[in-house]
Amino acid sequence: MSSSAVSQSKGQSIGVEQGTQNPAMSRGNFPLREYRSSRAALFEGLEEGPSTAEIGEQYNEKSLDVLQERVSVLKKITVDINAEAEAHNKLLDRMGRDMERTRGILSGTMDRFTKVFKTKSSQNTCAIASFCIVGFFIVYYLTKHR
């Protein structure tokens, strides 16, 4: 016998003689409905993967999550920078007030020195005091470094 089993569909075998057309191709010998059901049986166990739209949607979701994380990190950094800038501004304001107070004290001291140096007797007294202080430092230096 010159027939062989060509395909198997739901437990049925279809025999074809050599030299004749494939029954799946000829609509006269093989009904189209049976061909479609056998074709469906071939792909019955296979799962369909996600469509390109679903893949794109998943990619967009992941990208959106990454973007949200980056935005939250940037927001935290900007909040920290703002807090640091406010702390530095407070420090600079306090330093400015301290400098103004120091400038006021120094200007008062300079005014008093100016009044003292205007009289001749206080000039002599300041000169003697300056020489004593310089002499003290010279004696201190000579005794320490010998």
C-alpha positions, 0 to 999 in steps of 0.5 A, a space after each residue: 500500500 502506498 499511503 502514509 499518515 500525513 497529519 493528525 488532528 484530534 486523534 484522527 489520521 488522514 491518509 493521502 496517496 502519493 502524487 495527489 494534493 494535500 487534503 488541507 489544500 483542496 477544498 473539495 475533498 477536505 471541508 474548510 471547517 474541518 481544516 480550521 478546527 484542525 488548525 485551531 487544535 495545532 495552536 490550542 496549547 500555545 499561549 498568546 503573548 502580550 500584544 505590542 500595545 500591551 508591551 508598550 503600556 508596560 514599558 510606559 508604566 515602568 518608565 513612569 515609575 522611574 520618572 516618579 522616583 526621580 522627581 521625588 528625589 529631586 523634590 527632596 533635594 530642593 527642599 533640603 537646599 531651601 532649608 539650607 539656604 534659609 539657615 544660611 540667611 539667618 546666620 548671615 543676618 545674625 552676623 550682620 547685626 553683630 558686625 553693626 554692633 561691633 562697628 558701633 563699639 569701635 567707633 565709640 572707642 575711637 572717639 574716646 581715643 581721639 579725645 584723649 590724644 587731643 590734650 598734650 598731657 595725655 599724649 605723654 601718658 600714652 607714649 609712656 604706657 606704649 613704651 612700657 608695653 613694648 618693653 614688657 614684650 621684649 623682656 618676655 621674648 628674651 626670657 622665653 627664647 633663651 
